Amino acid sequence: MQSPLRTALPSFLRSLCQAGPAGLSGLAARSEDGDFEWMNDPEKVEYVERLLDALYEARTIVNCYNLAILLVLMVLALQHRRATKRDQEKWRRLTQQRGQGAVASSCSSTVAGTVTPPDAKDVDVESAPLLAGRRETTTGVPTRIRISRTVRSWLTRQPCPLPVINRTLPSNGTSLFILAWLALNISLHFFRLPMQAGFFFILADRTGCVFVVNLPLLYLLGAKNQPLRALTGYSYEALNIFHRRVGELLCFEAALHFVSMLLWQFFIAEEWLVESRSAYLYFTHPMILCGIGALVAYEALYFTSLGSFRQRWYELFLATHVLLQAAALVLLWFHYETSQPYVALALFIFLGDRLVWRLTLKRADLRADLCVLDKDSYLLSADWDIPRPPLLSRWSALLSIRRQSVLHGWHPTDHVFLTVPALGRTHALQAHPFTIASAAPGRPHEGDYYSYHDEPDPGPHPPPGPSGSGVGVEVGAIGGRQRPRHAWLTLLIRAHDGFTRDLLRHAQQQQQHHQRLSVRLDGPYGSPRALDMLRASACAVLVAGGSGIAVAFPLVWALLCDEDGGTVCGEGGEGQPANGDARDDNAINPAIRVKDSDGTETIRKGGGSLTRKRRRVHLLWVTHSREHREWVPGAQLAELVRRGLDLVVPEPTAEAGRPDVAGLVQGWVERVAAEGSEVGVVVSGPDGLNWAVRNVCADEIGRGREVRVVVEKFGW
């Protein structure tokens, strides 16, 4: 009778490992069928002992991988903490300087919808760049500084898309980090690996071990709620590129492990190690069946996660991603005993993210309005009073865990996952991500930069309007008592096939009935990295392409409105509400805007004047058609222009072609950088736009300009 341990060689070697300190003698004592006659041959015994030593050593080497990952995370966390403190100090200094009048704003404002950039009236934005500012010469610059500039510029630069397949590549810095991580994994395969054919099993086993030790990292990067945001400053969507690379490596390792085991079992292993090479006996072994099932599940996950598949069948991608992950973990648990601690950790991350956070702590049920803007665009809006933060106590930190949903506020650039049960059973199980396009109220219970103010009540909350035209955040006091902050949430949705198209049809059908819709929101998710960088910069440049305005608008509002505290300084030195005439057309009439020699803007209205030292903020919004300009209410853009926004909206690309985005951004950067000030750039739009802006910033870094750039783009 053939021994199943001998037929399936991995079980045979696992039995040797399970013999523990007793080694081969312990295995012989446990053998009852007499299939271990090779133990009487000293050469074979020596070979098996060497094989086991190499196997144990390989496990030790691979287990050090997680220590290396933890070390890298510690370095990144320290770097992030230092950068955060540096940005906070810069922001504090800039705020003090503006308050003392030491910094004069040099940016004028254009009316929403115009295309003339400041101080460049004769420049054709469609074909020519802005006049270049003073360029630094490299003469006299130390070699060390020139090398540092060159390296920083190269790390920031983004290569051209791959030809033929037209695949977008990340920045050189991101690619270098991924290559370093791949090099670490490759070293695990070959470090102290015996290079004889008789030890090929060690290589086959290491592929499985590398797969297993990367498993928790894969699920950690894919989780919406994970500690990496606090440690590195990057939210899960920014880390999604690393999640995909880890997933691709694991799929490759699983396939390599399967092929290597087949080669060992049927071609390389000695006859005395394998009593039978029967394919039927091998593939029907329970352990092998579980391994094949896990392999199929992870390979299916890879193919259903490709960009082309996600774009065509996003709903199917969502369903298979959850089901296949759960099935793969169960099969892997029974396939490989050594993998069980890693599988348990990955399952803990997966279930904690899905069940504890997303379905309970971060879930919010709301009644929302739908407003159709054009044939492919519509808005979903809702409003509510944000619960008042509790008094500080020893239980504050513990109770704050319960205040994780969007009902307690959000930050600029945050997004939520939307579920609409009214669309049917299929859509009731789906959650689709959308960026919050309205001004952010902050999260008061965290004690963040949005605080409660004791100001006069500005009146009743503005209604959502046809496009969620509530200015965003209302703060005030009623009868001397602090009243709750009011939040207006707006999602700008572009209809494609599937969920978004079905929701558009539902909105069109219900438009005449004015019925509110029950929705479920999971979130918010995101990172304040972009806002922190802009606040620490003397000048902020934001570039939005199409629906990228959903990212840019909340950032501009936070920079120009929330920092002002809702007031401007009058001649008498008293604070006056800024909301009183925010929608007066005269407030944005260029004919009555005067800029003094020091860059201070004066809004002349009636017999008085209101003066404020402005933060320099530029916004370039590129749209495809004129209809898209209705995505943001004109009253809100007018309010931002009144507060100092330099707004440039070129003619739609469908009519006039693509504007010279690179020239505009370069002109703004050089004009400010020539003064020795730092410029922060945020871009959100199509891949081509992101590529152009990122590389313009890389060029300026190479010339010695103090420029930082953040690209806000989701990688679902």
C-alpha positions as CSV (number, residue, x, y, z in Angstrom):
1,M,0.0,0.0,0.0
2,Q,1.4,3.4,-1.0
3,S,1.9,5.9,1.7
4,P,0.1,9.2,1.1
5,L,3.0,11.0,2.8
6,R,5.3,9.5,0.1
7,T,3.0,10.2,-2.7
8,A,2.6,13.9,-1.8
9,L,6.1,15.0,-1.1
10,P,5.3,18.2,0.7
11,S,3.5,16.2,3.3
12,F,6.4,13.9,3.6
13,L,8.8,16.8,4.3
14,R,6.3,18.4,6.7
15,S,6.2,15.1,8.6
16,L,9.9,15.3,8.9
17,C,9.6,18.8,10.3
18,Q,6.9,17.8,12.7
19,A,9.3,15.2,14.2
20,G,10.7,18.1,16.1
21,P,14.0,17.7,18.2
22,A,13.8,13.9,17.7
23,G,14.6,14.5,14.0
24,L,14.8,11.4,11.8
25,S,14.8,9.0,14.8
26,G,11.5,10.5,16.0
27,L,10.0,10.0,12.5
28,A,11.2,6.4,12.4
29,A,9.5,5.7,15.7
30,R,6.2,7.1,14.3
31,S,6.4,5.1,11.1
32,E,4.1,2.1,11.1
33,D,4.0,1.0,7.4
34,G,7.8,0.5,6.9
35,D,8.0,3.0,4.1
36,F,11.2,4.7,5.5
37,E,13.8,2.0,4.6
38,W,16.0,4.8,3.2
39,M,16.8,5.7,6.8
40,N,19.2,2.7,6.8
41,D,21.3,4.4,4.1
42,P,23.8,6.9,5.7
43,E,24.1,8.9,2.5
44,K,20.4,9.3,2.1
45,V,20.0,10.2,5.8
46,E,22.8,12.8,5.5
47,Y,21.0,14.3,2.4
48,V,17.7,14.5,4.2
49,E,19.3,16.2,7.2
50,R,20.9,18.8,5.0
51,L,17.6,19.3,3.3
52,L,15.9,19.9,6.6
53,D,18.6,22.2,7.8
54,A,18.2,24.3,4.6
55,L,14.5,24.3,5.0
56,Y,14.6,25.5,8.6
57,E,17.2,28.2,7.7
58,A,15.0,29.3,4.8
59,R,12.0,29.8,7.2
60,T,14.2,31.9,9.5
61,I,15.4,34.1,6.7
62,V,11.9,34.6,5.3
63,N,10.5,35.4,8.7
64,C,12.9,38.3,9.0
65,Y,11.0,40.0,6.2
66,N,8.3,41.4,8.5
67,L,11.0,42.9,10.7
68,A,12.5,44.7,7.7
69,I,9.0,46.0,6.8
70,L,8.5,47.3,10.3
71,L,11.9,49.0,10.2
72,V,10.9,50.8,7.0
73,L,7.6,51.8,8.5
74,M,9.4,53.3,11.5
75,V,11.7,55.3,9.3
76,L,8.7,56.6,7.2
77,A,6.8,57.4,10.4
78,L,9.6,59.5,11.8
79,Q,10.1,61.3,8.5
80,H,6.3,62.0,8.3
81,R,6.3,63.3,11.9
82,R,9.2,65.6,11.2
83,A,7.6,66.9,8.0
84,T,4.3,67.5,9.7
85,K,6.0,69.5,12.5
86,R,7.9,71.5,9.8
87,D,4.7,72.3,7.9
88,Q,2.9,73.3,11.0
89,E,5.7,75.7,11.9
90,K,5.7,77.2,8.4
91,W,1.9,77.6,8.5
92,R,2.1,79.3,11.9
93,R,4.8,81.7,10.7
94,L,2.8,82.5,7.5
95,T,-0.3,83.1,9.6
96,Q,1.5,85.5,11.9
97,Q,3.1,87.4,9.0
98,R,-0.2,87.9,7.3
99,G,-1.8,89.0,10.6
100,Q,1.0,91.6,11.1
101,G,0.8,92.7,7.5
102,A,4.3,91.6,6.7
103,V,3.3,89.6,3.7
104,A,1.5,91.4,0.8
105,S,-0.6,89.5,-1.6
106,S,0.3,90.0,-5.3
107,C,-2.5,88.1,-6.9
108,S,-5.4,89.8,-8.6
109,S,-8.7,88.1,-9.4
110,T,-10.5,87.4,-12.5
111,V,-14.2,86.8,-13.0
112,A,-15.3,83.2,-13.1
113,G,-15.4,82.1,-16.7
114,T,-12.6,84.4,-18.0
115,V,-9.3,83.2,-19.3
116,T,-6.9,86.1,-18.7
117,P,-4.2,85.3,-16.2
118,P,-2.9,88.0,-14.0
119,D,-0.4,90.5,-15.4
120,A,-0.4,88.7,-18.7
121,K,-3.2,90.3,-20.7
122,D,-1.5,89.8,-24.1
123,V,-0.7,86.1,-23.5
124,D,-2.6,83.5,-25.5
125,V,-3.3,80.8,-22.9
126,E,-4.3,78.4,-25.6
127,S,-0.9,78.3,-27.3
128,A,1.8,80.2,-25.4
129,P,3.2,80.0,-21.9
130,L,3.2,83.0,-19.5
131,L,6.2,85.3,-19.6
132,A,9.0,83.5,-17.9
133,G,10.2,85.0,-14.6
134,R,13.8,85.4,-13.6
135,R,15.7,82.2,-14.0
136,E,18.4,81.2,-11.6
137,T,21.8,80.5,-13.0
138,T,23.8,77.5,-11.8
139,T,27.0,79.6,-11.8
140,G,28.4,79.6,-8.3
141,V,26.0,77.0,-7.0
142,P,27.9,74.3,-5.0
143,T,28.1,70.9,-6.6
144,R,26.3,69.2,-3.7
145,I,23.3,71.5,-4.1
146,R,23.2,70.9,-7.9
147,I,23.2,67.2,-7.3
148,S,20.5,67.4,-4.7
149,R,18.3,69.4,-7.1
150,T,18.9,67.0,-9.9
151,V,18.0,64.0,-7.7
152,R,14.9,65.6,-6.3
153,S,13.8,66.7,-9.8
154,W,14.3,63.1,-11.1
155,L,12.4,61.6,-8.2
156,T,9.5,63.9,-8.8
157,R,9.4,63.4,-12.6
158,Q,6.9,61.0,-14.2
159,P,8.0,59.1,-17.3
160,C,5.9,59.0,-20.4
161,P,3.3,56.2,-20.7
162,L,4.5,52.8,-22.0
163,P,4.1,52.7,-25.8
164,V,1.7,50.2,-27.5
165,I,-0.2,49.4,-24.2
166,N,-0.4,53.1,-23.2
167,R,0.0,52.3,-19.5
168,T,0.6,55.2,-17.2
169,L,3.7,54.9,-15.0
170,P,4.1,56.4,-11.5
171,S,6.7,59.0,-10.6
172,N,10.4,57.9,-10.6
173,G,10.4,58.1,-6.8
174,T,7.5,55.7,-6.4
175,S,9.0,53.3,-9.0
176,L,12.3,53.4,-7.2
177,F,10.6,52.5,-3.9
178,I,8.7,49.6,-5.5
179,L,11.9,48.3,-7.1
180,A,13.7,48.4,-3.7
181,W,10.8,46.4,-2.2
182,L,11.0,43.9,-5.1
183,A,14.8,43.6,-4.6
184,L,14.1,42.7,-0.9
185,N,11.7,39.9,-1.9
186,I,14.1,38.6,-4.6
187,S,16.9,38.4,-2.0
188,L,14.6,36.2,0.2
189,H,14.6,33.7,-2.6
190,F,18.3,33.3,-3.1
191,F,20.0,34.3,0.1
192,R,22.0,31.2,1.3
193,L,20.1,29.1,-1.2
194,P,21.9,25.7,-2.0
195,M,22.4,25.8,-5.8
196,Q,22.2,22.1,-6.4
197,A,19.4,20.3,-8.2
198,G,18.8,18.1,-5.2
199,F,17.8,21.2,-3.2
200,F,15.4,22.6,-5.7
201,F,12.6,21.9,-3.2
202,I,14.0,24.7,-1.0
203,L,13.5,27.2,-3.8
204,A,9.9,25.9,-4.3
205,D,9.2,26.1,-0.6
206,R,10.6,29.7,-0.4
207,T,8.2,30.9,-3.1
208,G,5.4,29.8,-0.9
209,C,6.9,31.3,2.2
210,V,7.4,34.7,0.4
211,F,3.8,34.5,-0.6
212,V,2.6,33.9,3.0
213,V,4.7,36.6,4.7
214,N,3.4,39.2,2.2
215,L,-0.2,38.3,2.9
216,P,-0.8,40.6,5.9
217,L,0.8,43.5,4.0
218,L,-1.5,42.9,1.0
219,Y,-4.6,43.1,3.2
220,L,-3.3,46.0,5.3
221,L,-2.7,48.1,2.1
222,G,-6.1,47.2,0.8
223,A,-8.0,48.0,4.0
224,K,-9.8,51.3,4.1
225,N,-9.2,51.7,7.8
226,Q,-5.5,51.0,8.6
227,P,-2.8,52.6,10.7
228,L,-0.6,53.5,7.7
229,R,-2.4,56.8,7.3
230,A,-1.4,58.0,10.8
231,L,2.2,56.6,10.4
232,T,3.0,57.9,6.8
233,G,0.4,60.6,6.1
234,Y,-0.9,58.6,3.1
235,S,-4.5,57.3,3.0
236,Y,-5.3,53.9,1.4
237,E,-6.2,55.3,-2.0
238,A,-2.7,56.9,-2.3
239,L,-1.2,53.5,-1.2
240,N,-3.4,51.6,-3.7
241,I,-0.5,51.4,-6.2
242,F,1.5,49.5,-3.6
243,H,-1.5,47.3,-2.9
244,R,-1.7,46.3,-6.6
245,R,2.1,45.7,-6.8
246,V,2.0,43.4,-3.7
247,G,-1.0,41.6,-5.2
248,E,0.8,41.1,-8.5
249,L,3.8,39.7,-6.7
250,L,1.7,37.3,-4.7
251,C,-0.1,36.0,-7.8
252,F,3.3,35.5,-9.4
253,E,4.7,33.7,-6.3
254,A,1.6,31.5,-6.1
255,A,2.0,30.4,-9.8
256,L,5.8,29.9,-9.3
257,H,5.2,27.8,-6.2
258,F,2.8,25.6,-8.0
259,V,5.0,25.1,-11.1
260,S,8.1,24.5,-8.9
261,M,6.3,21.8,-6.8
262,L,5.2,20.0,-10.0
263,L,8.8,20.0,-11.3
264,W,10.1,18.6,-8.1
265,Q,7.4,16.0,-7.7
266,F,7.4,14.6,-11.3
267,F,10.9,15.4,-12.6
268,I,13.6,16.3,-10.1
269,A,12.9,14.3,-6.9
270,E,14.7,11.0,-6.5
271,E,12.8,7.8,-6.9
272,W,13.4,6.7,-3.4
273,L,11.7,10.0,-2.2
274,V,8.6,9.5,-4.3
275,E,7.2,6.0,-4.4
276,S,4.6,6.9,-7.0
277,R,4.5,9.7,-9.6
278,S,0.8,9.2,-10.2
279,A,-0.8,12.5,-11.1
280,Y,-4.1,11.3,-9.9
281,L,-2.8,10.5,-6.4
282,Y,-1.0,13.8,-6.3
283,F,-3.8,16.1,-7.4
284,T,-6.5,14.4,-5.3
285,H,-4.5,14.9,-2.1
286,P,-6.6,17.2,0.2
287,M,-3.6,19.5,0.8
288,I,-2.9,19.8,-2.9
289,L,-6.5,20.4,-3.7
290,C,-6.7,23.3,-1.2
291,G,-3.5,24.8,-2.6
292,I,-4.9,24.6,-6.2
293,G,-8.1,26.2,-5.0
294,A,-6.2,29.1,-3.4
295,L,-4.1,29.5,-6.5
296,V,-7.2,29.8,-8.7
297,A,-8.8,32.3,-6.3
298,Y,-5.8,34.6,-6.3
299,E,-5.2,34.4,-10.0
300,A,-8.9,35.2,-10.6
301,L,-8.5,38.2,-8.2
302,Y,-5.6,39.4,-10.4
303,F,-7.5,39.3,-13.7
304,T,-10.7,40.8,-12.2
305,S,-8.6,43.7,-10.7
306,L,-7.1,44.8,-14.1
307,G,-8.1,48.3,-15.1
308,S,-9.8,47.2,-18.2
309,F,-12.0,44.8,-16.3
310,R,-12.8,47.3,-13.5
311,Q,-13.9,49.9,-16.0
312,R,-16.3,47.6,-17.8
313,W,-17.6,45.5,-14.9
314,Y,-17.0,47.5,-11.8
315,E,-19.9,45.9,-9.9
316,L,-18.6,42.4,-10.7
317,F,-15.2,43.5,-9.6
318,L,-16.5,44.6,-6.2
319,A,-18.4,41.3,-5.7
320,T,-15.6,39.0,-6.7
321,H,-13.0,40.9,-4.8
322,V,-14.8,40.2,-1.5
323,L,-15.8,36.6,-2.2
324,L,-12.6,35.4,-3.7
325,Q,-10.5,36.9,-0.9
326,A,-12.5,35.2,1.7
327,A,-12.4,31.9,-0.1
328,A,-8.7,32.1,-0.8
329,L,-7.9,32.7,2.9
330,V,-10.0,29.6,4.0
331,L,-8.3,27.4,1.4
332,L,-4.8,28.6,2.3
333,W,-5.5,27.9,6.0
334,F,-6.0,24.2,5.2
335,H,-3.3,24.0,2.6
336,Y,-0.3,25.0,4.6
337,E,0.0,24.7,8.3
338,T,2.9,27.1,8.6
339,S,0.8,29.8,6.9
340,Q,-1.9,29.8,9.5
341,P,-0.6,32.6,11.7
342,Y,-0.2,34.9,8.7
343,V,-3.7,33.9,7.3
344,A,-5.2,34.6,10.7
345,L,-3.6,38.1,10.8
346,A,-4.8,38.8,7.2
347,L,-8.3,37.6,8.1
348,F,-8.3,39.7,11.2
349,I,-7.5,42.8,9.1
350,F,-10.0,41.9,6.4
351,L,-12.9,41.3,8.8
352,G,-12.0,44.2,11.1
353,D,-12.1,46.6,8.2
354,R,-15.3,45.3,6.6
355,L,-17.4,44.5,9.6
356,V,-16.2,46.5,12.5
357,W,-15.4,49.8,10.8
358,R,-17.1,50.0,7.4
359,L,-20.5,48.4,8.4
360,T,-20.7,49.9,11.9
361,L,-18.4,52.7,13.1
362,K,-18.1,54.5,9.7
363,R,-21.6,53.9,8.4
364,A,-24.2,56.7,8.2
365,D,-27.8,56.5,6.9
366,L,-29.1,59.8,5.4
367,R,-31.8,61.3,3.3
368,A,-30.4,63.0,0.2
369,D,-31.5,65.0,-2.8
370,L,-30.7,64.3,-6.4
371,C,-30.3,67.1,-8.9
372,V,-29.7,66.4,-12.6
373,L,-27.2,68.9,-14.2
374,D,-26.9,67.6,-17.7
375,K,-27.3,64.3,-19.6
376,D,-24.3,62.7,-17.8
377,S,-23.9,64.7,-14.6
378,Y,-25.9,65.0,-11.4
379,L,-25.4,66.0,-7.8
380,L,-26.3,64.1,-4.6
381,S,-26.6,66.4,-1.6
382,A,-27.5,66.2,2.1
383,D,-27.2,68.4,5.1
384,W,-27.3,68.0,8.9
385,D,-26.1,69.5,12.1
386,I,-22.8,68.1,13.3
387,P,-23.0,66.8,16.8
388,R,-21.3,69.0,19.4
389,P,-18.0,67.7,20.7
390,P,-18.3,66.4,24.2
391,L,-16.4,67.9,27.2
392,L,-12.9,66.6,27.7
393,S,-12.7,63.7,30.0
394,R,-10.7,60.6,30.6
395,W,-13.1,58.8,28.3
396,S,-12.8,61.2,25.4
397,A,-10.3,59.1,23.5
398,L,-12.4,56.0,23.9
399,L,-15.6,57.7,23.0
400,S,-14.1,59.3,19.9
401,I,-13.9,55.9,18.3
402,R,-17.7,56.0,18.0
403,R,-17.5,59.3,16.1
404,Q,-15.9,58.0,13.0
405,S,-18.7,58.5,10.4
406,V,-19.3,61.4,8.0
407,L,-22.0,62.7,10.4
408,H,-19.1,64.1,12.5
409,G,-17.5,66.0,9.6
410,W,-14.8,65.5,7.1
411,H,-11.7,67.1,5.6
412,P,-11.0,68.6,2.2
413,T,-10.3,65.9,-0.5
414,D,-12.0,63.2,1.6
415,H,-14.3,60.7,-0.1
416,V,-17.1,58.4,0.9
417,F,-18.6,55.1,-0.4
418,L,-22.1,55.5,-1.5
419,T,-24.8,52.8,-1.4
420,V,-28.4,53.3,-2.6
421,P,-30.7,50.4,-1.5
422,A,-33.6,51.9,-3.5
423,L,-32.0,50.8,-6.8
424,G,-32.5,47.1,-6.0
425,R,-30.9,44.2,-4.2
426,T,-27.8,44.1,-6.4
427,H,-27.0,47.8,-5.7
428,A,-27.9,47.4,-2.1
429,L,-24.7,45.3,-1.6
430,Q,-22.4,47.7,-3.6
431,A,-20.5,50.7,-2.3
432,H,-19.0,53.1,-4.8
433,P,-16.4,55.8,-4.0
434,F,-17.1,59.6,-4.6
435,T,-15.1,62.6,-3.6
436,I,-17.0,65.1,-1.4
437,A,-17.2,68.2,-3.6
438,S,-18.5,70.6,-1.0
439,A,-16.6,72.7,1.6
440,A,-15.4,70.6,4.5
441,P,-16.6,71.4,8.1
442,G,-13.6,69.5,9.6
443,R,-14.0,67.1,12.4
444,P,-14.6,69.1,15.6
445,H,-14.3,66.2,18.0
446,E,-10.6,65.7,16.8
447,G,-9.8,69.3,17.8
448,D,-8.5,70.0,14.3
449,Y,-8.0,73.2,12.4
450,Y,-11.7,73.8,12.1
451,S,-12.8,75.1,15.4
452,Y,-16.1,76.5,16.8
453,H,-16.4,80.2,16.8
454,D,-18.6,82.5,18.9
455,E,-19.9,84.7,16.0
456,P,-23.2,86.4,15.3
457,D,-25.8,84.1,13.8
458,P,-25.5,84.6,10.0
459,G,-29.2,83.7,9.6
460,P,-31.0,80.5,8.6
461,H,-29.0,77.8,6.8
462,P,-29.1,78.3,3.1
463,P,-31.0,75.7,1.2
464,P,-29.1,73.1,-0.9
465,G,-30.4,74.7,-4.1
466,P,-30.2,73.2,-7.5
467,S,-26.5,72.4,-7.1
468,G,-26.0,72.2,-3.4
469,S,-25.4,76.0,-3.3
470,G,-25.1,76.2,0.5
471,V,-21.8,78.0,0.9
472,G,-20.6,75.1,3.0
473,V,-20.1,75.6,6.7
474,E,-22.3,77.6,9.1
475,V,-21.0,78.6,12.5
476,G,-22.6,80.9,15.1
477,A,-24.2,81.4,18.5
478,I,-27.8,81.6,19.4
479,G,-28.8,83.6,22.5
480,G,-25.2,83.6,23.7
481,R,-25.0,79.8,23.3
482,Q,-22.9,78.0,20.8
483,R,-25.0,76.3,18.2
484,P,-24.0,73.2,16.2
485,R,-22.0,73.5,13.1
486,H,-24.1,72.7,10.0
487,A,-22.6,70.5,7.2
488,W,-23.6,70.5,3.6
489,L,-22.4,67.4,1.7
490,T,-22.4,67.3,-2.1
491,L,-21.2,64.5,-4.4
492,L,-20.6,65.3,-8.0
493,I,-21.4,62.1,-10.0
494,R,-20.6,61.4,-13.7
495,A,-22.8,58.7,-15.2
496,H,-21.1,55.6,-16.7
497,D,-22.5,52.1,-17.2
498,G,-23.9,50.3,-14.2
499,F,-24.6,51.9,-10.8
500,T,-24.1,55.6,-11.8
501,R,-26.2,55.2,-14.9
502,D,-29.0,53.5,-12.9
503,L,-28.9,56.3,-10.3
504,L,-29.1,58.9,-13.0
505,R,-32.2,57.2,-14.4
506,H,-33.7,57.1,-10.9
507,A,-33.0,60.8,-10.5
508,Q,-34.6,61.7,-13.8
509,Q,-37.7,59.7,-12.9
510,Q,-38.0,61.2,-9.4
511,Q,-37.2,64.8,-10.4
512,Q,-40.8,65.9,-10.7
513,H,-41.8,64.3,-7.4
514,H,-39.1,66.0,-5.3
515,Q,-38.7,63.0,-3.1
516,R,-35.6,62.5,-0.9
517,L,-33.6,59.4,-1.3
518,S,-32.4,57.1,1.4
519,V,-28.6,56.5,1.1
520,R,-25.9,54.8,3.1
521,L,-22.5,56.5,3.3
522,D,-19.3,54.7,4.4
523,G,-16.5,57.1,5.3
524,P,-15.0,59.6,5.3
525,Y,-11.6,58.4,4.0
526,G,-8.7,60.5,2.9
527,S,-5.7,62.4,4.1
528,P,-5.1,66.1,4.9
529,R,-1.6,65.8,3.2
530,A,-2.5,68.1,0.3
531,L,-4.1,70.8,2.6
532,D,-1.2,70.7,5.0
533,M,1.3,71.2,2.2
534,L,-0.7,74.1,0.7
535,R,-1.0,75.8,4.1
536,A,2.7,75.6,4.6
537,S,3.4,77.3,1.2
538,A,3.5,81.0,0.6
539,C,1.6,80.4,-2.7
540,A,-1.0,77.7,-3.5
541,V,-1.5,76.6,-7.1
542,L,-4.4,74.2,-7.9
543,V,-5.1,72.6,-11.2
544,A,-8.4,70.8,-11.8
545,G,-9.4,68.9,-14.9
546,G,-13.1,68.3,-15.3
547,S,-14.6,66.7,-12.2
548,G,-11.2,67.2,-10.5
549,I,-12.8,70.4,-9.3
550,A,-14.4,68.2,-6.6
551,V,-10.9,68.0,-5.1
552,A,-9.8,71.5,-5.8
553,F,-12.8,73.5,-4.6
554,P,-12.8,72.3,-0.9
555,L,-9.1,73.0,-0.8
556,V,-9.5,76.5,-2.1
557,W,-12.4,77.1,0.3
558,A,-10.3,75.9,3.3
559,L,-7.4,78.2,2.3
560,L,-9.4,81.3,1.7
561,C,-12.5,81.1,3.9
562,D,-11.8,78.9,6.9
563,E,-8.5,80.5,7.7
564,D,-10.1,83.9,7.7
565,G,-12.5,82.9,10.5
566,G,-15.4,84.4,8.4
567,T,-14.4,88.0,9.0
568,V,-12.4,90.8,7.3
569,C,-10.8,93.9,8.9
570,G,-12.5,97.2,8.4
571,E,-11.1,100.7,8.7
572,G,-12.2,100.9,12.3
573,G,-10.4,97.6,13.1
574,E,-13.6,95.8,14.1
575,G,-14.4,92.4,12.7
576,Q,-17.3,92.3,10.4
577,P,-19.1,89.2,9.0
578,A,-17.9,88.2,5.6
579,N,-21.1,86.5,4.7
580,G,-23.2,89.7,4.7
581,D,-22.5,90.7,1.1
582,A,-21.0,87.5,-0.2
583,R,-23.5,87.2,-3.0
584,D,-23.5,90.9,-4.0
585,D,-22.5,91.2,-7.6
586,N,-20.5,94.4,-6.8
587,A,-18.3,92.3,-4.6
588,I,-16.7,90.7,-7.6
589,N,-16.9,93.5,-10.1
590,P,-13.3,94.1,-11.3
591,A,-14.1,97.8,-11.8
592,I,-14.2,98.4,-8.1
593,R,-11.2,96.2,-7.1
594,V,-8.1,98.2,-6.4
595,K,-4.6,96.7,-5.7
596,D,-2.2,99.0,-3.9
597,S,1.5,99.1,-4.6
598,D,2.3,96.7,-1.8
599,G,-0.1,94.1,-3.2
600,T,-2.9,94.7,-0.7
601,E,-6.4,94.5,-2.3
602,T,-9.1,96.9,-1.3
603,I,-12.7,96.1,-2.0
604,R,-14.4,99.5,-2.4
605,K,-18.1,99.4,-1.7
606,G,-20.2,102.5,-1.0
607,G,-18.4,105.0,1.2
608,G,-16.1,102.6,3.1
609,S,-13.5,100.0,2.3
610,L,-12.6,96.6,3.6
611,T,-8.9,95.7,3.6
612,R,-7.3,92.3,4.0
613,K,-3.9,90.9,3.4
614,R,-4.5,88.0,1.0
615,R,-3.1,84.5,0.7
616,R,-1.9,83.9,-2.8
617,V,-4.1,81.1,-4.3
618,H,-4.3,80.3,-8.0
619,L,-6.9,77.9,-9.5
620,L,-6.9,76.7,-13.1
621,W,-10.1,74.8,-14.0
622,V,-10.0,73.1,-17.4
623,T,-13.5,71.9,-18.6
624,H,-14.6,69.9,-21.6
625,S,-17.8,71.8,-22.3
626,R,-19.6,74.9,-21.0
627,E,-22.2,72.7,-19.3
628,H,-19.5,71.5,-16.9
629,R,-19.1,75.0,-15.5
630,E,-22.5,74.5,-13.8
631,W,-20.9,71.9,-11.5
632,V,-19.9,74.6,-9.1
633,P,-22.4,77.3,-8.2
634,G,-21.4,80.8,-9.5
635,A,-22.2,82.3,-6.1
636,Q,-19.5,80.1,-4.4
637,L,-16.9,80.9,-7.1
638,A,-17.8,84.6,-6.7
639,E,-17.2,84.4,-3.0
640,L,-13.8,82.8,-3.5
641,V,-12.9,85.5,-6.1
642,R,-14.0,88.2,-3.6
643,R,-11.7,86.7,-1.0
644,G,-8.7,86.8,-3.3
645,L,-8.7,83.7,-5.6
646,D,-7.0,84.1,-8.9
647,L,-9.4,82.0,-11.0
648,V,-8.6,81.0,-14.6
649,V,-11.2,79.1,-16.5
650,P,-10.1,78.7,-20.2
651,E,-12.5,78.1,-23.0
652,P,-13.9,74.5,-23.1
653,T,-11.5,72.1,-24.7
654,A,-14.3,70.9,-27.0
655,E,-14.3,74.3,-28.6
656,A,-10.8,75.7,-28.3
657,G,-8.6,72.7,-27.7
658,R,-6.4,72.1,-24.7
659,P,-4.9,75.2,-23.0
660,D,-1.2,75.6,-22.3
661,V,-1.5,74.3,-18.7
662,A,2.2,73.8,-18.4
663,G,2.9,77.4,-19.4
664,L,0.3,78.8,-16.9
665,V,1.6,76.7,-14.0
666,Q,5.2,77.5,-14.9
667,G,4.5,81.3,-15.0
668,W,2.8,81.2,-11.6
669,V,5.6,79.1,-10.0
670,E,8.4,81.2,-11.4
671,R,6.7,84.5,-10.4
672,V,6.5,83.4,-6.8
673,A,9.7,81.3,-6.6
674,A,11.7,84.3,-7.9
675,E,10.9,86.0,-4.5
676,G,12.4,83.0,-2.7
677,S,9.0,81.7,-1.5
678,E,7.8,78.2,-1.5
679,V,5.0,77.1,-3.9
680,G,2.6,74.2,-3.2
681,V,0.9,72.6,-6.3
682,V,-2.1,70.2,-6.2
683,V,-3.4,68.7,-9.4
684,S,-6.4,66.5,-9.9
685,G,-7.6,65.4,-13.3
686,P,-7.0,63.1,-16.3
687,D,-3.6,61.3,-16.5
688,G,-2.3,63.6,-19.2
689,L,-3.0,66.7,-17.1
690,N,-1.4,65.2,-14.0
691,W,1.6,64.2,-16.0
692,A,2.1,67.7,-17.5
693,V,1.8,69.5,-14.1
694,R,4.0,67.1,-12.3
695,N,6.8,67.4,-14.8
696,V,6.6,71.2,-14.9
697,C,7.1,71.1,-11.1
698,A,10.0,68.6,-11.6
699,D,11.7,71.1,-14.0
700,E,11.3,73.9,-11.6
701,I,12.8,71.8,-8.8
702,G,15.8,71.2,-11.0
703,R,16.2,74.9,-11.5
704,G,16.4,75.4,-7.7
705,R,12.8,76.5,-7.1
706,E,11.1,75.6,-3.8
707,V,8.2,73.6,-5.2
708,R,6.2,70.7,-3.8
709,V,3.5,68.9,-5.8
710,V,0.7,66.5,-4.8
711,V,-1.3,64.5,-7.3
712,E,-4.8,63.6,-6.1
713,K,-6.0,60.7,-8.2
714,F,-7.8,57.6,-7.2
715,G,-6.6,54.2,-8.3
716,W,-9.7,52.0,-7.8
